């Protein structure tokens, strides 16, 4: 991998503010998702409503996909407040569907896996932020791996193979570790190359899009680690 020649003409303060804003929005999204998931898991009425109605459950999944693709593809034409609202709504919807993990795994294993995930994510982000190597080739390889994981997961829905599930989980950890470092480097490059006179709303939208990307890396890394380290919930 070749070293990157970063454009350092943008003020360091402005770069740090953009990066800080991105991580703050990501943290806000994760907090909303966690709170929603925990609250939903503690409500029998909501659990029956969401997971007892397949149409509603898959409707929520589809709504999440629509929001992600809309935010990614149309953010340049949105107002900053609209982009922020979509990200917050997505975080809530994701929390509703992810509440199932509190039913499938013990809370102690969820908590311990979360801290392992957080430590791993921070390490990868720091590496992506400080490395001088161009991670573009790594990112491209990890994206191909992501498509492989999706295809293998769809196939395993029919095969129900525990061995394949384990392989997918371990490969998934590697993929999202690589994507976290790569996406962090892209965020740094975005911050460094933004014009100094860029409109505040455009900067906010860039931070929201970066936050969504890192949010998805964190959530997927957490789910892959949970499949490896999570302890099944024995409650009836």
N, C-alpha and C positions, 0 to 999 in steps of 0.2 A: 504493500500500500504506500502511496506517495504522500509526502507531507503537504498540508494545505497552506496556501499563502492567503491568510485572512486579511481582509480590508479593515485596517484599524483606524480609519478616518472618522468613524462615528464616535462621539464622546463615550467614554467608558461608563459614565453615570447613566446615560440614556440606555445603553446596552443592558446594564444591570437592572434598571427599572423595568425594561421589557421582559427580561428573563424572570425577575421576581414576580411580576404581574401574571405571567403564564403559569408559574408554579402555584401561585396563590389561587388562581381560578381552578387549577387541577385539584388542589387540596379541598377547595369548596365543593367541587363536584363529588369527590370521594366521600366527604363528610355527609353530604345530602344523601348519597346512595347508601352509605352505611346506616344512617339514622332511619331511612325509609325501610331498608331491609329488616333491621332489628324490630322496628315498630310493627311492621306487617307480620313478622314471624310470631309476635306476641298477641296477635289478634286472630282468634279462631274464625271470626266472621270473614275477615279479609282473606285468610288462607283458603277457606271453603269457596269464597267468591272467585278467587284468581285461579286456584289449582283444581277446583271442582268443575270449572267451565272451560273446556278446551278451546272453545271459540274465543273467549275473552283472553286466555293466556296467549294463544298464538296471535291474537290481535295486538296485544302489547308488544310482542316480539317484532311484528311487522312495523308497528308504529316507531319502535326504536330504530330499526333499519332505515325507515323513511327519514327520520330526524337526522341521523348521522350523514346519510347521503345528501340530504338537502343542505345541511350546514357545510359540508365539505365542498359541494359543487356550486353553491349559490351564495356563499358568504360575501363575495365581492359586491353583490347587488343588494345585500341586506344592510339595514341600519345596525349599528353596534348594539343597541338595546335589544333588537330582535335576535341577533346571534347569541347574545347572552341569555335571553329567555329560552331559546331552543336548547342551549346547553344545560340549563337548569332543569327544564322539563325532561330531557333525556336522562339526566341523573336520577330523577325521581322514578321514572318508568323502569330504569335498570334496577333500582333498588327494590321495586315491587317484584320483579321476576327473580332477582337474586336472593330474595328472602327464603327460597327453598333450601339454601345451604344450611340455614339454622335448623331445618328439619332433618337434613341428611347427615350432618356432622355435629359432633359435640362442640359446645361453645369454647371450651378450653383449646381444642385443636384449631378452631377457626382463629382464635386470638394469637396463638403461637405462630401459625402459618402467616398471619398478617404481618407480624413483626419480622419474620424471615423474609417475606416479600418486600417489605419496606426497606430493610437493610440491603437486599440485593438490588432493588430499584435505585436507591441512592448511590450505591457503588457504581452501577452502570452509567447513571447520569453524570456523575463526577468524571468518570473516564471519558464519556462522550464530550464533556465540556472542556477538558484540559488536553486531550490528545491532539497531536499535530498531524496524525495520520488521516487520510481520506477514507472514511468508512462507507463510501458510496457502494463499492463492490460488495461489502458485507451486507449492507441494507438490501441490495438487490437479491442476494442469495437468501436472506432471511424472508423476504417477501415470497420467493418461490417456495420456501419451506412452509410458510403460512398457508399458501394454497394447497400444498400437500396435506397439511394437517386437516384442513376443511374437508377435502375429499375423503381422506382416511376416516374422519369422524362420521361422515355421512354413510360410508360403507359399513362402519362398525355399528351403526344404529340397527342394521339388519343382522349382522353376524353376532353381536353381543359377546365379543371376545375380550376377556379380561386381560389377556396378554397384549393384544393390540391396543387396548385402552392404556395400559402402562407405557407402552412404547410411544404412543401419541403424547402422553403427558410429559415424558422426559424430553422428547424432541421439542415439545411446545415450550418448555422452560428455556431451552437453548435459543429457540427462535425469538422469544420475547425479550430475553436478555440482550441479544444482538440488536433487536429493533429499538430497544430503549436507548442504547448507546448511540445508534444511528440517528434516531429522531431527536435526541438531545443535541447532537452535532448540527443537524439541520436547523434547530431552533437558534443555536448560537450564530450560525451563518446568516439566518434571517435577521437577527438583531443587529449584526455588524453591517449588513448591507442596506438597511433601511435609510432612506434620505432623512437628513436632520430636520427638514421642514414638513415631514409627513403629518397629515391630519390626525388628531387624537383619536377620532373614531376608527380610522383605518388601523391604527396601532392596537386599539382594543380588539378589533376583529382578528388581527394576527395573533394576539395573545390567547383569544378564545379558541382559535383553530389549533394552536400549539397545545393548549391545555387539553383539548379533546383527544389529540393524538397520544399525549403522554398518559391521559386517563385510561384510554383503551389498552395501552401497553401494560399499565399497572394492574388493571382488572383482570386481563387475560393471564398475566404472569401469576397473579394470586390464585386464580382458578386452577391453573395447571399444577401449582405447588400444593394446593388443597387436595387435588386428586391423588397426589403422592403421599403427603404427610397427614391428611385429614383422617380422623378417627370417626368411624360410623356411629351415628346416634342410635342407641338401642331402645329409645322410647317407642311405644306403640302408637 
